[in-house]
Amino acid sequence: MSRYEDTIAAISTAASPAGIAVIRVSGPDAVSAVDQIFVSPVRKKLSGQKGNTIHYGWIRKPPEHISADAADEDRTDDKGSIVDEVLIMLMRAPHTFTREDVVEIDCHGGVFAAQKVLDTVLQTGVRPAEPGEFTKRAFLNGRIDLSQAEAVMDIISSRNQYALQSSVRQLSGALSGRIHEIRKKLLHETAFIEAALDDPEHIDIGEHLSELNSIVSEQKLLISDLIRSADSGKMIREGIKTVIVGRPNAGKSSLLNALTGEETAIVTDIAGTTRDVLEDQVTFGGIALRLLDTAGIRQSDDKIEQIGISRARSHAEDADLILYVVDSSECLDENDQDIFKMIRGKKAIVLLNKSDLKMIVTKEEISSYTDCTILEISAKNREGFTELEKCIREMFFSGQISQNDEIYITNARHTRALQDAYDSLTLVQESIQNGMPEDFFSIDLMAACDALGRIIGADVSEDLINEIFSGFCLGK
């Protein structure tokens, strides 16, 4: 795909009141376009300046938009031509994010002020950028590959420490490097087979089958490790779907409020107060949790409450984690027995709540009904939360999320491509075992390479590229 030949501009900062706003201009005419509207106190032109330099001055309307007299006047003219006082950052190709000439205009923040500066830039003939077009140009111009481009958006949308760290690693090329290594070895084997097919008199593929099978096994193992990381990756990015269950008045809503730090749920002494599912996103010890507070599970004739209980069961069925809140100040009943059955075989933590009161229910009693981890907490006083955080970390991330050399797949598109590559390599091994012709090895090896290429953008359609970047924000 060829480089873009036009110049684009957009506001790259949030559309809200702020101290500074940034308007980004990229393309072959970026410098000359801004030169038309930039006034320096010493009358210097940007076109004569070096890259990686900053220049102070003013943005004013292009000459054709002001009178001839005003165009030659000092910045203090009374014709209303001055738009804003600015700093200009000048960056020269190819040493920029897009590998094009880039000019960034730092103006005063605020929706109206930034828009006026952008409008002035567009009056020079520059066109508005499409969503994600700066990053798209970085990809098309070879500055980054497709997985790194997607990491840019992941960084912007990250909601917790681990999601941010994982995205930064992907942007730095951790995933790209792993994919390139695997793909390089598969391409080498494909080339060897093709050479053997072209010159069977001098190259005997039969003597190479054992080594080929070994190499394919090694690459399958590496791909399998990446696929297995997808579950953790999804939870890092989207959060662990955590459903809070328990019988009425056990303290479920109090736990939700304590974890979110807000009065998200109404808390009363009336059983059945929560009748629908309340959802909130919280970062708990650096781990993202999608918390769902559900209706208290009990036998009820109230039709509305029955709907809430049914929804609670449904959410618990596909939850990543269940927090079962038990009122330790009251004896267990048939509703608790029902919940014990519901959480059987699932990742769950039993929380003996109201530990600040006299505890009637003990860990020993609970352990006779379930083998889940049992913790004593007080949602009211936020006691026991350190142990809860540690327990969640152990259950999902083996105690910690390593960011030194661990790669987490956080993108569903990447997971599908990896699975396609794995399946193709499995076909290669089956062909070897069944004594199939060498052509089959080559076809399936290339299919695996193509699947891996979709991750880094080595083998993707223009439609897919447009679809990926259409989800980006303007100015990025």
C-alpha positions in Angstrom: 0.0 0.0 0.0 1.4 3.4 -1.0 1.9 6.4 1.2 -0.9 8.9 1.5 -0.2 12.0 -0.6 -2.5 14.5 1.1 -2.2 16.3 4.5 -4.5 15.8 7.4 -5.2 17.6 10.7 -7.2 16.9 13.9 -7.4 17.9 17.5 -5.5 15.2 19.4 -6.6 16.1 22.9 -9.9 15.6 24.6 -12.7 18.0 23.7 -13.1 19.5 27.1 -11.9 22.5 29.1 -8.1 22.2 29.7 -4.9 24.1 30.0 -3.5 23.0 26.6 -5.0 21.5 23.4 -2.9 19.9 20.7 -3.7 20.1 17.0 -1.8 17.6 14.9 -1.0 18.1 11.2 0.7 15.3 9.2 1.5 14.9 5.5 3.8 16.3 2.8 2.3 19.8 3.0 2.1 20.0 6.8 5.0 22.5 7.2 3.9 24.8 4.3 0.3 24.7 5.4 1.1 25.9 8.9 3.6 28.4 7.6 0.6 30.2 6.0 -1.0 30.8 9.3 1.9 31.0 11.8 3.4 34.4 12.8 6.7 34.4 14.6 7.9 37.4 16.7 11.1 37.3 14.6 9.3 36.7 11.3 11.0 33.3 10.8 9.4 30.7 8.5 8.9 27.1 9.7 10.0 25.8 6.3 13.5 27.1 7.1 13.8 25.4 10.5 15.2 22.0 11.5 13.1 19.1 12.8 12.6 18.4 16.5 12.4 22.1 17.3 9.8 24.3 19.1 8.7 27.7 18.0 6.7 30.5 19.7 4.2 32.7 18.0 0.6 33.2 16.9 -1.9 31.5 14.7 -3.8 33.9 12.5 -6.2 33.6 9.6 -4.7 32.8 6.2 -3.9 35.8 4.0 -6.9 35.1 1.7 -9.2 35.3 4.7 -8.1 38.8 5.9 -7.6 42.1 4.2 -4.4 42.8 2.3 -3.5 45.6 4.8 -3.9 43.3 7.8 -1.8 40.6 6.2 1.3 42.8 6.5 0.5 44.2 9.9 2.0 43.2 13.2 0.2 40.7 15.4 -1.2 43.6 17.4 -3.4 44.6 14.4 -7.1 45.3 15.1 -8.5 43.4 12.2 -9.3 40.3 14.3 -6.9 38.1 12.4 -5.1 36.6 15.4 -6.7 33.3 16.5 -4.4 32.2 19.4 -1.0 32.3 21.0 0.8 29.0 20.4 3.9 26.8 20.5 4.7 24.9 17.3 6.5 21.6 17.5 8.1 20.9 14.1 9.1 17.2 13.3 10.6 16.2 10.0 10.0 12.9 8.1 10.9 10.1 8.5 11.6 10.6 12.2 8.0 11.0 13.2 5.1 8.8 14.3 3.6 8.8 10.8 7.0 8.9 9.0 5.7 12.1 7.4 6.3 15.7 8.2 4.4 16.5 11.4 3.5 19.8 13.0 1.8 19.9 16.4 0.2 23.2 17.5 0.0 23.6 21.2 -2.8 26.2 21.8 -5.0 27.2 24.7 -7.3 24.4 25.8 -11.0 24.4 25.6 -13.5 23.2 23.0 -14.1 26.5 21.2 -10.4 27.7 21.2 -9.0 24.4 19.9 -11.7 24.2 17.2 -11.0 27.7 16.0 -7.3 26.8 15.6 -8.2 23.6 13.7 -10.6 25.5 11.5 -7.8 27.9 10.6 -5.5 25.0 9.7 -8.2 23.5 7.5 -8.6 26.8 5.7 -5.1 26.2 4.2 -6.4 23.2 2.2 -5.6 20.5 4.7 -8.4 18.0 5.2 -9.8 16.7 8.5 -8.3 13.4 9.6 -10.5 10.3 9.8 -10.7 8.3 13.0 -7.3 6.7 13.7 -5.8 8.0 10.5 -2.5 9.1 12.1 -1.9 5.6 13.5 -3.1 4.1 10.2 -0.5 6.1 8.4 2.1 5.0 10.8 1.2 1.4 10.0 1.0 1.9 6.2 4.3 3.7 6.2 6.0 0.9 8.1 6.5 2.8 11.4 4.6 0.1 13.3 2.9 -3.2 12.5 -0.8 -3.9 12.9 -0.6 -5.4 16.4 1.3 -2.3 17.6 -1.2 -0.1 16.0 -4.0 -1.9 17.9 -2.0 -1.5 21.1 -2.2 2.3 20.7 -5.9 2.1 21.1 -5.6 -0.4 23.9 -3.4 2.0 25.8 -6.0 4.8 25.4 -8.8 2.6 26.6 -6.9 0.8 29.4 -8.7 0.8 32.7 -6.2 -0.6 35.1 -2.4 -1.0 35.7 -2.0 -4.4 34.1 -4.0 -3.5 31.0 -1.8 -0.5 30.5 1.4 -2.5 31.1 0.3 -5.2 28.7 -0.6 -2.7 26.0 2.7 -0.9 26.4 4.6 -4.2 25.9 2.6 -4.9 22.8 3.3 -1.4 21.5 7.0 -2.0 22.1 6.9 -5.0 19.9 6.8 -7.9 22.3 4.0 -9.7 20.5 5.3 -8.7 17.1 8.7 -10.1 17.9 7.3 -13.5 19.0 5.1 -13.7 15.8 8.0 -12.8 13.5 10.2 -15.5 15.1 7.6 -18.2 14.6 6.7 -17.1 11.1 10.4 -16.9 10.1 11.0 -20.5 10.9 7.8 -21.6 9.2 8.7 -19.6 6.1 12.2 -21.2 6.1 10.6 -24.7 6.1 8.2 -23.8 3.4 11.0 -22.5 1.2 13.0 -25.7 1.8 10.0 -27.9 0.7 9.4 -25.7 -2.3 13.1 -26.1 -3.3 12.8 -29.9 -2.8 9.8 -30.0 -5.1 11.7 -28.0 -7.7 14.9 -30.0 -7.5 14.0 -33.5 -6.2 17.2 -35.0 -7.6 19.4 -33.1 -5.2 17.1 -32.4 -2.2 15.5 -35.4 -0.5 12.6 -34.1 1.6 12.2 -37.6 3.2 15.4 -37.2 5.2 14.0 -33.9 6.5 10.6 -35.1 7.7 11.7 -35.9 11.3 13.3 -32.5 11.7 10.2 -30.8 10.1 7.9 -32.5 12.5 10.1 -31.4 15.4 10.2 -27.8 14.3 6.4 -27.7 13.7 5.9 -29.2 17.3 8.1 -26.4 18.7 6.1 -23.7 17.0 2.8 -25.2 18.0 3.9 -25.1 21.6 4.8 -21.4 21.3 1.5 -20.7 19.7 -0.4 -22.8 22.2 1.2 -20.7 25.1 -0.1 -17.5 23.4 -3.6 -19.0 23.0 -3.7 -20.0 26.6 -2.8 -16.5 27.7 -6.0 -15.2 26.0 -8.3 -15.9 28.9 -6.0 -13.9 31.3 -5.6 -11.3 28.6 -9.3 -10.8 28.3 -9.6 -10.4 32.0 -6.7 -8.0 32.1 -8.3 -5.9 29.4 -12.1 -6.1 30.2 -12.0 -7.1 33.8 -12.9 -10.2 35.7 -16.7 -10.7 35.6 -17.4 -11.0 39.3 -20.9 -11.8 40.5 -21.8 -11.2 44.1 -24.4 -13.7 45.4 -25.9 -14.6 48.7 -29.2 -14.6 50.4 -31.0 -11.3 51.3 -29.4 -9.0 53.8 -26.1 -10.9 53.8 -24.3 -7.7 52.9 -23.9 -8.0 49.1 -24.7 -4.4 48.4 -22.5 -3.2 51.3 -19.6 -5.2 49.7 -20.3 -3.6 46.3 -20.3 -0.1 47.9 -17.1 -0.9 49.8 -15.3 -2.1 46.7 -16.4 0.8 44.5 -16.0 3.4 47.2 -19.4 4.8 46.3 -23.0 4.4 47.3 -23.7 2.4 44.2 -26.3 0.2 45.8 -29.1 1.0 48.2 -28.5 -0.6 51.6 -31.4 -1.2 54.0 -32.4 -3.7 56.6 -35.4 -4.7 54.4 -34.8 -8.1 52.8 -35.1 -8.1 49.0 -34.1 -4.4 48.6 -31.9 -5.3 45.5 -34.2 -6.7 42.9 -32.2 -6.2 39.7 -28.5 -6.6 38.8 -26.3 -3.6 39.6 -23.0 -3.4 37.6 -19.9 -1.3 38.2 -16.3 -1.4 37.1 -13.6 -1.2 39.8 -9.9 -1.5 40.1 -9.1 -3.7 43.1 -5.4 -3.9 43.9 -4.6 -3.1 40.2 -6.9 -5.9 39.0 -10.0 -4.8 37.0 -13.3 -6.3 38.3 -16.7 -6.1 36.6 -18.8 -6.3 39.7 -22.4 -7.4 39.5 -24.5 -7.2 42.6 -27.5 -9.5 42.4 -30.8 -10.0 44.1 -30.7 -12.1 47.2 -31.4 -15.8 46.5 -34.3 -17.2 48.4 -37.7 -18.7 47.9 -40.1 -15.9 47.0 -43.7 -15.5 45.7 -43.0 -11.9 44.6 -42.9 -12.1 40.7 -40.5 -9.1 40.4 -38.1 -10.5 43.0 -38.3 -13.9 41.2 -37.1 -12.2 38.0 -34.2 -10.7 39.9 -33.3 -14.1 41.4 -33.4 -15.7 38.0 -31.1 -13.1 36.6 -28.7 -13.6 39.5 -28.5 -17.3 38.7 -28.0 -16.6 35.0 -25.1 -14.2 35.7 -23.5 -16.6 38.2 -23.6 -19.4 35.5 -21.1 -17.6 33.2 -19.2 -15.6 35.8 -15.4 -15.6 35.9 -15.6 -15.3 39.7 -18.4 -15.7 42.3 -18.2 -13.9 45.6 -20.6 -15.7 47.9 -21.5 -13.4 50.8 -22.6 -15.2 54.0 -24.1 -13.4 57.0 -21.9 -15.0 59.7 -24.1 -13.6 62.4 -27.1 -15.8 61.4 -27.3 -19.6 61.0 -27.3 -21.1 57.5 -30.6 -22.1 56.0 -32.0 -23.9 53.0 -31.2 -20.8 50.8 -27.6 -21.2 51.6 -27.7 -24.9 50.7 -29.2 -23.9 47.4 -26.3 -21.5 46.8 -23.7 -24.0 47.7 -25.1 -26.2 44.9 -25.1 -23.3 42.5 -21.3 -22.5 43.0 -20.2 -26.1 42.9 -17.4 -26.5 40.3 -17.0 -22.8 39.8 -14.3 -20.3 40.8 -15.8 -18.9 43.9 -14.8 -17.3 47.2 -17.0 -17.6 50.3 -17.0 -14.4 52.3 -18.0 -14.7 55.9 -19.4 -11.2 56.3 -20.1 -9.2 59.5 -16.9 -10.5 61.2 -17.2 -7.4 63.4 -20.3 -9.0 65.0 -20.6 -12.2 67.0 -19.9 -14.9 64.4 -22.3 -17.9 64.5 -21.2 -19.4 61.3 -17.6 -20.6 61.2 -15.1 -21.5 58.5 -15.2 -25.1 59.7 -19.0 -25.3 59.1 -18.7 -23.7 55.7 -15.9 -26.1 54.7 -18.2 -29.1 55.3 -20.3 -27.9 52.4 -17.7 -26.6 49.9 -14.0 -26.7 49.1 -14.0 -23.0 48.0 -11.6 -20.6 49.7 -13.3 -19.0 52.8 -12.4 -15.6 54.1 -13.7 -13.5 57.0 -14.5 -9.9 56.1 -16.5 -6.9 57.3 -17.9 -5.0 54.4 -19.0 -2.3 56.7 -15.5 -1.7 58.1 -13.6 -2.8 55.0 -11.8 -5.5 56.9 -10.3 -8.6 55.2 -10.0 -6.9 51.8 -6.2 -7.3 51.6 -6.7 -11.1 51.9 -9.5 -11.0 49.3 -7.2 -9.1 46.9 -4.4 -11.7 47.4 -6.8 -14.5 46.9 -8.1 -13.2 43.6 -4.6 -12.6 42.4 -3.7 -16.2 43.2 -6.8 -17.6 41.6 -6.4 -15.8 38.2 -2.8 -14.8 37.9 -0.8 -17.2 40.0 -0.1 -14.5 42.6 1.1 -11.9 40.2 1.0 -10.7 36.6 4.6 -10.8 35.2 5.4 -8.1 32.8 9.0 -9.0 32.2 8.7 -11.5 29.4 5.1 -12.7 29.6 2.9 -11.9 26.6 -0.9 -11.7 27.1 -3.2 -12.0 24.1 -5.9 -9.3 24.7 -7.4 -9.1 21.2 -10.0 -11.6 20.0 -8.8 -11.1 16.4 -5.3 -12.3 17.4 -6.7 -15.3 19.2 -8.6 -16.4 16.1 -5.5 -16.0 13.9 -3.4 -18.0 16.4 -5.9 -20.8 16.5 -6.0 -20.9 12.7 -2.2 -21.1 12.6 -2.2 -23.9 15.2 -4.8 -25.9 13.3 -2.8 -25.6 10.1 0.3 -26.8 11.8 -1.7 -29.8 13.1 -2.6 -30.6 9.5 1.1 -30.5 8.6 1.9 -33.1 11.3 -1.1 -35.3 10.2 0.2 -35.2 6.6 3.7 -36.3 7.7 2.2 -39.2 9.7 0.0 -40.3 6.9 2.7 -40.1 4.3 1.0 -37.5 2.2 2.7 -35.7 -0.7 5.0 -32.8 0.1 2.6 -30.4 -1.5 0.3 -30.8 1.5 3.1 -29.7 3.8 3.8 -26.6 1.8 0.1 -25.6 1.6 -0.6 -25.9 5.3 2.7 -24.3 6.3 1.8 -21.3 4.2 -1.7 -21.2 5.7 -0.1 -21.0 9.1 2.2 -18.2 8.0 -0.8 -16.3 6.5 -2.7 -16.6 9.7 0.2 -15.3 11.8 0.6 -12.5 9.2 -2.9 -11.3 9.9 -1.8 -10.4 13.4 1.1 -8.1 12.3 -0.5 -6.9 9.1 1.7 -8.9 6.7 -1.4 -10.5 5.1 -4.5 -8.4 5.6 -7.1 -6.9 3.3 -7.7 -3.1 3.0 -11.3 -3.7 4.3 -9.9 -5.2 7.5 -7.5 -2.4 8.0 -10.3 0.2 7.5 -12.5 -1.7 10.0 -9.8 -1.8 12.6 -8.9 1.9 12.4 -12.5 3.0 12.2 -12.8 2.2 15.9 -10.0 4.7 16.8 -10.7 8.1 18.2 -10.1 11.2 16.1 -6.6 12.7 16.3 -4.9 9.4 17.1 
